[in-house]
Amino acid sequence: MLELIHDIVGINDAGQKCHPFKGVRGEKKGFYSFTFSSDNTTFRPITETELRKKIEDSDFNEVGRIRMIPAGETKTSGAGALSVFTYLGKRVI
């Protein structure tokens, strides 16, 4: 089962609530993935603590995306790069 952060929420194109997931293989295994670029090739690994700090410091308010999947997904192949919509139940964007 994938490890998600349920109090960080993004909304995908289908309107589903999505959450950051911890990587399961490769260089990002054990880390979440984020980018501040507009492309989908520059994702960097980050710990949960570091990710929360960046959100709390408003780093994701204007730019930046996190790889997320809907709750209940068992595969990461359909992950999207989403903006943070809510954090700890409060709207961010």
Sequence and secondary structure as in RCSB ss.txt:
>XXXX:A:sequence
MLELIHDIVGINDAGQKCHPFKGVRGEKKGFYSFTFSSDNTTFRPITETELRKKIEDSDFNEVGRIRMIPAGETK
TSGAGALSVFTYLGKRVI
>XXXX:A:secstr
   B TTEEEE TTS EEEEB B SGGGBTSEEEESSSSSS  EEE HHHHHHHHHTTTTTTS EEEEEETT   
STT EEE   EETTEE  
